[in-house]
Amino acid sequence: MPTQNKTPSLLTKRTVTLALALLGTGVFWALNLPLPFLFGPMSACLIAALAHAPMEGFGQVSVAARTILGVAVGASITPALFVELPKMAASIALVPLFILVIALVGVPFFRKIWGFDSTTAFYAAMPGGLQDMIIFGTEAGANPRTLSLIHGTRVLIIVTLAPLFLTVFYDAQLTNPIGEPARDLPIHELGLMVLAALIGWKGGERIGLFGASILGPMILTAALSLGDFIHTRPPREAILAAQFFIGCGIGVKFVGVTWVELRRVVAAGVAYVIVLAILAAAFTAVVTTLGFGQPVEAFLAFAPGGQAEMTVLAIVSGADLGFVIIHHLTRIVLVIIGAPLAANLILRWSKPRG
């Protein structure tokens, strides 16, 4: 009697993902490689995804992990940060120009060189939040699978190369303490952080806040920090857990990728990251040369990676978290608000006139 090929269950696929992620973390830890809780699961899941292993992301657990970084950012928003805001104004003012240059370079790059349709090319080029660009692009008629792979590749490559750039070119040490152990933090502050994470996340989703899992907790924690109720970041264990699930999520995005997609879409994403890196390096040089910011902060502020991933790198490098995140928030808000409007204008102008 012939055996039937059964599709692995969701539990089986998540168990495989967890086992591989833990293995990757253990290998990176044993070899003393940098950021084992981020790069270990990311590398293991990526390799397994490309090998077509049966894998699945962790759904709401991964989303919940991002709330930890929202709390971490919110805790860094103190009265002292507002004193520094006027000093940041000049570099923040460069963010709209940065986005405009990316659009002017990126859209023709995807259309003329890689043959993407106009809508897909536009949303592939925009350096906004990964999920937001996929949702907006799909609603506008772009190819969602292409957008997912392009933005997934962007985040993967930037997260992989950014630590190398930080250590080689900016002499940064990625050994900054990421937080105190949970046992050393006041129990009432831990409780407030948990409440801020949950209420901020779910409340943000209810009112339609973009990036609710990070921005909701960030806003509530910032209020608690400014109100003198919270005086520290989330505990070390929580931030390591956030790194772990973010690493898994990046790798799992490549599950089911085909050779054709690797050759065309992922290759386009890799090539585009080089373009973005050149543009980001140019803006970093301008910011540092004009004295608008320090090199490490400027690099992380203009590196067009995911907000969560840049938060992790800012923490481990000891960068000014407020400076980095305010620039990323400005970029993401401008892209999310402006992208649909700009896409409509560009697509209208690009239609052939009868």
N, C-alpha and C positions, 0 to 999 in steps of 0.2 A: 504494500500500500504506500503510495508516494507521500512523503512528508510535506506538510504545508509550511511555507515561510510565514512566520508570524511577525507582525510589526512589534518591536519592543514597546512596552507600556511606558507611560510618562514617568512612573516611579523608577523603572529600570534605567531609562535614559538619564534621569537626574542623579541616580546613584552612580552611574558611570562617570558623569560630569564631576560629581563631588570627589570620587576616588582619584580621578586624574588630576584634579585641582590640588588635592592634598599631596599627591605624589610630587607634582611640580613644585609646590611650596617646600616640601622636604628636601628635594634635590637642590634647589637654590639656597636653602638654609645651610645644608651640609657643605656646599661648595663656597659658602660665604659670599655669594653673589648679591648685588645691590637689590633692595626692595623685594625680598623673597615672597612676601605676602601679596604683592601686586604682579610682579613679573613671573613668579613661579606658576600660579594658576593660569595666567594669560598665555604663557608659552605652551604649557601642557595642553590646554584646551584648543589653542590654535592648531598645533600639530595634529591632534586627534581629529579636529574638524576637517582639516584638509585630507586626512586619511579616511574620511567618511565614517567615523565612529558614531554609534547611536548616542547623541547627546541632546540635552535640552537645558535652557537657562532656568534660573530659580524663581522666575516670576516676581511675585510681590515681595519675596524675601530680598531679592536684589534691589528692588525699589526702596524697601525699608532701610537697607544698608546705606543708601545715598542720603537718607535723612541725617545720618551721623555727621556727614560732611557739612550739611546745612547748619547743624548745631555748632560745629567747629568754626565755621565762618562767622556765624552770628555772635559767638562768644568773643571774636576778635574785634567786633564793632563796639568800641568804647568811646567815651568822651574825647580821649586823646586823638582818636582817628578823625573826628570832626575838625579838630584844630589843624590837622594835616591836609584836609580836603582842598583848601585854596592852593596849596603847593602842587597838588595833583592835577589841577584844572588844565594846565597847559598840555600835559600828556594825554589826559582824557579827551581833550579837544581834537587830538589826532586820530581817535578811533573812527569817527565817521569817514575821514579821508582814507583810512586803512581799508574800510569796508568797500568804499567806492573803487579804489584801485584794484582790490580783489575781484570785484564784479567786472570791471573793464578788461581785466586780464583773463579771468577764469571762464566767463561765458564763451568768448570766442575760442578759448583753449579746448573746451569740451565739444563745441559745435564743429569747428573747422578741422581740428586735428583728430578727434576721436569719433566724429560723426554722430553725436547725440542729437536728439531733437531739441528744439529751442527750450521747451519747458523743463525737460530733464537737465539740460546743460545749465540753466539758470539755478535751479535748486541744488544741483551738485556742486556748483561753485560757491554758494553762499556758506559762510563760516558760522552758521547758527547752531542751535542745539540739534543733535542728531535726530531725535524723535520729532521735533517740531518741523524740521526741513522735510522729513519723510511724509508727515501728515499733510503739510501745506502743499508739497509737490504732488502728492497723489491726488489731492482734491483738485489741483489745477490740470491734471492729466499727464503728469510725469510718470516714469516707470519706477514703481516703489522698490523693486528688487535692486535696480541699478543704484538708486539713491542710498539704499541701506548699505550696499557694498562700498560705494564711494566714501560715504561718511565714516563707515566702520574702518575702512583702510586709513582714512585721514587720522582718526583717533589712535589707531594701532601704531602707525609709524611715528607720529609725533610723541606719543607716550614712550615709545621705545628709544627714540633718538634724543629727546629732551634731556634726560639724565646725562647722556654722553656729552652733549653741548655744555651743560652746566658745569660738569667736572673738568672738561678739557679746555674750554674757551673762557669760562668765567671763574675757574678755580673754586667752585662751590663744593662743599662737603655735604653729602646726602645722609648725614648722621645726626641731624638735629633731633633731640628727643621729641617724639610725636605726642606725648601726653603722659600724665602721671598714671600709675596703676590705679584701678578702681578702688582698691582698699585704702588709698591715701586721700581720696576726695570726700568732702562732706556729703553725707547721705542725702540731705535735703537738696543739694545742688544736683546730684545725680537724678533724683526724682523730678526736679524741674526740667532737666534736659530731656528726660524720657517723655514728659508731658508735652514739651515744646516740639519734639520730633513728631509725635503722633498727631497732636492737634494741628500743628502747622501743615503737615503732609495732607491729612484727610480734609482739613478745612480748606486748604489751598485747592485741592481737587474739586471740592464742592462748588467753589466760586469760579472755577475755570482758570486758575492761575497757571501760567505756563511754567514748566519745570517745578511743579508743586512740591515734589519730594525733597528738593534742595531749598528752594526759595521760601516755602512756607515755614519750615523749621528755622531757617536763617532769620526771617523777620521776627518771629516770636522770641528766639533766643537773643537777638539784638536788643529787643525791648527789655528783656530780663537783665541783660548785661548793662545797658544804659541806666536801668533802674537799680543797679547795685545789688542784684539778687544772685548773679552768676559771675564768678571770677576766674574761671578756668575752662579749658577745652574739655571735650569728652575724654574718657579714660583711654589709655593706650590700647587696651583690648578691643574697644569698640572701633577705634580708627583702623586697627589691623584687620578686623572683620570687614570693614568697609572696603579696604584695599583688596581683600580676598575676593569678594563678590563682584567688584568692579573688574578685576582681572579676568574672572570667569566670563563675565558678560562680554568683554571685548573679544575673547577667543571664540565663544560660542556663536557670535554673529556670522562666522564663516562656515557654519554647518551647512552642508548641501551645496557648497560652491562647486561649479562645474569647471572643466578645463577651458571651455569657451569663455566663461565669465572671468576666470583667472587671467586669460590671455588678453582680454579686451577691457573689462570693467575694472578689475583689481589693478591691472597694469596702468590704466588711466588714473586711478586713485593714487598710486605710488608716484607717478610722474607729476601729478598735481601737488602732492605734498612738497616736492622739490621746489615748485614754483612758489608755494605758500611760504616755505622756509626762507627763500631769498627775500620775499617781501617783508616777512616778519623781522629778518635780520636787518634789513634796511631801516625799518621803523625803530627797532631797538637801538641802532646806531644813532639815529636822530635824537631820540629821547636822552640817551646817555651823553652825547656830544653837547647838547644844549643844556645839560644839567637838570633835566626834568625828573630824572629818576636814577637809581642805582642800576648797574648792569644786570644783576640776577633778577631783580624785580621787573625791570623793563622787558627782559627776555620772556619771562613767564607771563607777563601782562599781554604781550602781543603774539605769543605762540598760540596758533588757532586750534588748540586741542579742546577736549571736552572740559566743561567747568569742573566736574568732579575730579577728573584726572589732574588738572592743573592745581586744584586745591591740595591734593595729596603731595604733589611735587613742591608746592610752596611750603607746606608744613615740614617735610623732611629736609629741605634745603635751608630752613630758617629764614625764608624771605618774609617780607612784610605782607602778611596775608590780606590785610585790608586793601593795600595798593593793588595787588594782583587781582583780587576778586572784583573790585569796583570797575576795573577796566574790562574784565570779562562780562560782567553784568551789563555794562554799557554796550558792548559789542552785541551781545545776545538780544537785548531789548530792541536795539536799533534794527537788527536783522529781522526779528520776529514781527515787529510793527511794520517795517518798511518793505520786506521781501514780497508779500502779496501785492502791494501797491506797485512796486517797481516791476514785478513780473508782468502785471497786466499792461503797463505802459510799454515795456520792451517788446512783449509779444504782439501788441497792437501795431507798433511801429514796424516790426519785422514781417508782418503779413504782406504778401504781394498785393499791390493796388491794381484794381481792374481799370 
